[in-house]
Amino acid sequence: MSPWDLADEYFRKARIRRVALNTLRNEGGHDDVVRESQELVELVLKGVLRKCGVEPPKVYDVSRSLIENAARLPPFVQAELARVTLISGDLRKEREISFYGDEDFYPSEKYDDGHSCKWIGEVDWLLALVKGMFREHP
């Protein structure tokens, strides 16, 4: 499997996760929507890097790598790089707390439909932005 095929696989997996976000939201799993949104964004952005010939780092937020390799990104991604990196960075900050919580932070009590709507909207925007870079899968 080439790096480009693996990138397409990342996008395919991200699209499947996008469908799952609806189920999680409908079931009231707003904290899980946040966590799955982060994983989806991570997959998509690592796929973008691979498509551009960059080996993605093994970190959750690839913003630094996107910025360092901005000249290799398609112009339409370069034009939106600030928003892309903001989404990735913000979701990275929410990754663990939305999943594990803390003694004084119960994720199911702290996240609501507003959080779900926000992150689903950002995910949909990102998927639409980069969709043309990837081979479509049935």
C-alpha positions as CSV (number, residue, x, y, z in Angstrom):
1,M,0.0,0.0,0.0
2,S,1.4,3.4,-1.0
3,P,1.3,6.5,1.2
4,W,-1.4,7.8,-1.1
5,D,-3.5,4.7,-0.6
6,L,-3.1,5.0,3.1
7,A,-4.2,8.6,2.9
8,D,-7.4,7.5,1.1
9,E,-7.9,4.9,3.8
10,Y,-7.7,7.6,6.5
11,F,-10.3,9.6,4.7
12,R,-12.6,6.5,4.3
13,K,-12.3,5.9,8.1
14,A,-13.0,9.5,8.8
15,R,-16.2,9.4,6.7
16,I,-17.4,6.4,8.7
17,R,-16.7,8.2,11.9
18,R,-18.7,11.1,10.6
19,V,-21.8,8.9,10.3
20,A,-21.2,7.7,13.9
21,L,-21.2,11.3,15.2
22,N,-24.9,11.5,14.3
23,T,-25.7,8.4,16.4
24,L,-23.6,9.6,19.3
25,R,-25.4,13.0,19.3
26,N,-28.8,11.5,18.9
27,E,-28.1,9.2,21.9
28,G,-26.9,12.2,24.0
29,G,-23.3,11.2,23.9
30,H,-22.1,14.8,23.4
31,D,-18.8,14.1,25.2
32,D,-18.2,11.2,22.8
33,V,-19.0,13.5,19.8
34,V,-16.1,15.7,20.9
35,R,-13.7,12.8,21.3
36,E,-14.6,11.2,18.0
37,S,-14.4,14.5,16.3
38,Q,-10.8,14.8,17.4
39,E,-9.9,11.4,16.1
40,L,-11.7,12.1,12.8
41,V,-9.9,15.5,12.3
42,E,-6.6,13.8,13.2
43,L,-7.2,11.1,10.5
44,V,-8.1,13.6,7.9
45,L,-5.2,15.9,8.5
46,K,-2.7,13.0,8.6
47,G,-4.2,12.0,5.2
48,V,-3.7,15.5,3.9
49,L,-0.1,15.4,4.9
50,R,0.4,12.0,3.3
51,K,-1.2,13.2,0.1
52,C,1.3,16.0,0.0
53,G,4.3,13.7,0.5
54,V,4.8,14.4,4.2
55,E,5.1,11.6,6.8
56,P,2.7,12.7,9.5
57,P,4.1,12.9,13.1
58,K,2.8,10.5,15.7
59,V,0.9,13.1,17.6
60,Y,-2.7,14.0,18.0
61,D,-2.5,17.5,16.7
62,V,-0.5,17.8,13.4
63,S,-0.9,21.6,13.2
64,R,2.9,22.2,13.5
65,S,3.6,19.9,10.6
66,L,0.9,21.5,8.5
67,I,2.4,24.9,9.2
68,E,6.0,23.8,8.5
69,N,4.9,22.2,5.2
70,A,2.4,24.9,4.2
71,A,4.1,25.3,0.8
72,R,3.4,21.7,0.0
73,L,-0.3,22.0,0.8
74,P,-2.9,22.7,-2.0
75,P,-3.8,26.4,-2.2
76,F,-7.3,25.9,-0.9
77,V,-5.9,24.3,2.3
78,Q,-3.2,27.0,2.6
79,A,-6.0,29.6,2.4
80,E,-7.8,28.0,5.4
81,L,-4.7,26.9,7.4
82,A,-5.5,29.2,10.3
83,R,-9.0,27.7,10.8
84,V,-7.7,24.1,10.1
85,T,-5.0,24.4,12.8
86,L,-7.4,26.1,15.3
87,I,-9.8,23.2,14.9
88,S,-7.1,20.6,15.3
89,G,-5.5,22.3,18.3
90,D,-8.8,23.0,20.1
91,L,-9.9,19.4,19.7
92,R,-6.5,18.2,20.9
93,K,-7.1,20.1,24.1
94,E,-10.5,18.4,24.6
95,R,-9.3,14.9,23.7
96,E,-8.6,13.4,27.1
97,I,-11.0,15.4,29.3
98,S,-13.9,14.6,27.0
99,F,-13.2,10.9,27.3
100,Y,-11.8,10.3,30.7
101,G,-13.1,13.3,32.7
102,D,-11.6,14.0,36.1
103,E,-12.6,13.8,39.7
104,D,-14.4,17.1,39.4
105,F,-15.3,16.9,35.7
106,Y,-17.8,14.4,34.5
107,P,-17.9,14.6,30.7
108,S,-21.5,13.5,30.3
109,E,-22.5,16.5,32.5
110,K,-20.2,19.1,30.9
111,Y,-20.8,18.6,27.2
112,D,-24.2,19.3,25.6
113,D,-25.9,19.5,22.2
114,G,-24.2,22.9,21.6
115,H,-20.8,21.2,21.8
116,S,-22.0,18.5,19.4
117,C,-23.4,21.0,16.9
118,K,-20.2,23.0,17.0
119,W,-17.8,20.1,16.4
120,I,-20.0,18.4,13.8
121,G,-20.1,21.7,11.9
122,E,-16.4,22.0,12.0
123,V,-15.9,18.4,11.0
124,D,-18.3,18.9,8.0
125,W,-16.5,22.0,7.0
126,L,-13.1,20.2,7.1
127,L,-14.3,17.2,5.2
128,A,-15.8,19.4,2.5
129,L,-12.6,21.4,2.3
130,V,-10.3,18.5,1.6
131,K,-12.7,16.0,0.0
132,G,-11.3,16.5,-3.5
133,M,-7.8,15.4,-2.4
134,F,-9.0,11.8,-1.8
135,R,-10.3,9.0,-3.9
136,E,-13.9,8.4,-3.1
137,H,-15.0,5.1,-1.6
138,P,-18.4,3.6,-1.8
